[in-house]
Structure formats: C-alpha cells, structure tokens
Amino acid sequence: MTKKIGVLTAGGDTPGLNATLRGLGKAALMSYNFQIIGFKDGFRGLVYNNYLELDSVKLSGIISTGGTLLGTSRDKPHCMVVNGKTHDMTDAIIKNYHEHGLDALICIGGGGTHKNVYRLIQKGLNIITIPKTIDNDVPYTDTTIGYDTAMSIATEAIDRLHTTAYSHHRIMLVETMGHHVGWLALGAGIAGGADVILIPEIPYDVHVVAESVLERYRIGKNFSIIAIAEGAVTKNFVANVRRLENQKKMAESPEDRLKAEKLLAKLRIYRPDHVMRLAAKLEELTGLDSRVTILGHLQRGGNPSANDRLLATRLGTEAVALIKRQQYGVMVAACGNRVEPIPISRVVNKRKYIPINHPWLESARQVGTCLGN
C-alpha cells in the first residue's frame, strides 16, 4: 500500500527549509510514490490539524527561496499555550497522526525540536528528524541546514564593516547569534578576517581584548574588528556563576539556597546590552571610538547558499529512504560524504560545542587573532 507521511518545520526559521521540503517531497512523490502532507506552523499545525497536501506544483521553484512555505513556531506539544493557558496537547497530536493514517512524520528542527520529538517517539509515533539551525549546535552531524548561509551573511557584514572601520579608525564590534555556542562568530570571524573573536566556549578578559586592540594601534593598524557571539561571557561572569553554585551547594538553610538560586537565575538571563557594555568598556580602556552592529535576524533571512541547498537535498531525500526502510526514531546526519541515521535518544539534550582544540581555533591563533583569553 502507498505510504502516507507528514512533515513539519519547527523552531526558528533558517535558510534551506524550503530546499529540504522540496528534496524530501519530490523524493517521496517521484521515487517512492508516497503521499505527503505538510503541517503548518510547526507542532501547532499537528495539534489543530492544519495542513496542506504537498504535490509537485507546490514543491516547484522553492529550492532557492528562504523561509518555509509551511510556516513555523516554537510551540512545545507538552506545554502549549491555548487560549492563554498552558496545556499538554500530546494526545491531540497522537490522535491527528493516527486519523491521517500516517506511516511516519518528518520533523525539521534544532535542539528544542528533538526534545519534543523524543517525547512523541516514546508515545509510539514513527518520527525521523532533519537537523537545522544557524547555530550549528546539533551533535553528531558535521553541519546543520542554515549554518552555511548564516555564516556567509555574517562574513559579508564583517567585510563591509572593514572599510568604515579603517576610514574612521574605529573599533567595530559585530554581534552574531549564538547563545550557547560560537560556531557562527568563529566561522565568520575567521573568514572575515576579524582581529578579535569572542565565543561562549572561551570566557574572555576585557583587558586582554583592549591590549590586543592597543597593540594593533601601536604598530600602525588604527582599527580593529571584533566578532562576538551573543552568548560570549567574561571570566568574571564565569567566576561569579561558580561562586553562586558553590554558595547554593553549601547553603545551610532553604532560605539561603533559594537566595543563591535566584541570584544564579538573574545572572544567567541573557542580557541584550552585553555587547554595548563591552564597547563602552573598550572605549574607556583604549581611548578609541567604537561602534556596534548587531546582525540579529538578518542571519536567518534571504536565499540559502549552494552548500545549504545541497545539504538540504541530501538529508531530505535520505529521510524518505529511511521511511521506505522503516527505520524510525533517528536523525539524518551529514557525516563527511555519507548520510547516517543517528538515534534521537543520543541527540536529545546534547549540544555541539566548539572543542577547545578545534582546528579552526588553532588557525585563528596562528594568524594572530585574539580570542580574549
């Protein structure tokens, strides 16, 4: 009998989602004669049974377009906001999955999506995931859909800022996305020739950064480019976190422990003014003018790169091949020239950080890039 599969895109949008839908959709229709439906706006579409039939016409001409024709959301099935209140909508998803007679569901997403998928797999649903995120932080895959495009956008921004930096003799700080990992800042920083690269994996000392800028000034290089991930932290921040964690551990009363927990929570909240405070401190320490560019959602927009289109097609077609083989509960991962199925149980609740001995870091050091430590 003809298999029927569903697909959804969840979490933040990334370049290459439409290319992924095209790859898996055309493979399903043309190579395996599967029927395929797309659920709109992530898991919310599966909850409310909001879907559309995907045919060759809808999948035509979308490989080069950004965004996702299905729409997306960050909804979590087990704690979804409905009419202002939080509900567990898992049963609704299971009901609609079976009422459609789905043989399998393909979910395209990042870390949060894999957590949601793992819960649904434990409820008996046949699911395959495809990793996408501009942060490139999903483990067991060489790269994720959207990362190459976002890195190229950030690199172009650094390229453009070079001219105004040397014209006005300024420190230019470019903030990339990356709350927890620094793949974007590191990749774009190296490719764009940034003089300083600050990433979450390597806590930095602002005085080391300032001295690096001043050293460039002393040898006649009167501008500096700093690429910084939004989640980069100082050594003082790390020391304060460890102090409070120890304070919480050694607390003699529930009140003291709660106080430490509240201080930890407050400290760990992402502060969007971090890069602005760094710029002000560098002006104070160096006496040089500084400017800040926060790339933000620009990195998610626009048409996917050739590499992302190729990756999307490879992973999308392999996802459908896995359904044909009835191999479920896996993530389709890029491993060199191969595409491999990785059990989602291994992926969930893990994050791919930059190893401290990664070749990119070594290359950055060898060309004189300051990493803040």
HUZI-V861391 format. One record per helix or strand of 3 or more residues. SS is the DSSP state (~ for helix, > for strand). FROM is the first residue (numbers start at 1). TO is the last residue. Records with the same first field share a line. If there is no record, write none. Layout:
SS=FROM-TO + FROM-TO
//
This chain:
>=4-9 + 35-39 + 51-53 + 80-82 + 85-87 + 104-109 + 127-132 + 171-176 + 196-198 + 224-229 + 290-294 + 330-335 + 338-343
~=17-31 + 43-47 + 77-79 + 90-99 + 111-121 + 147-168 + 183-191 + 206-218 + 235-249 + 254-268 + 274-286 + 296-300 + 306-324 + 344-347 + 359-366
//
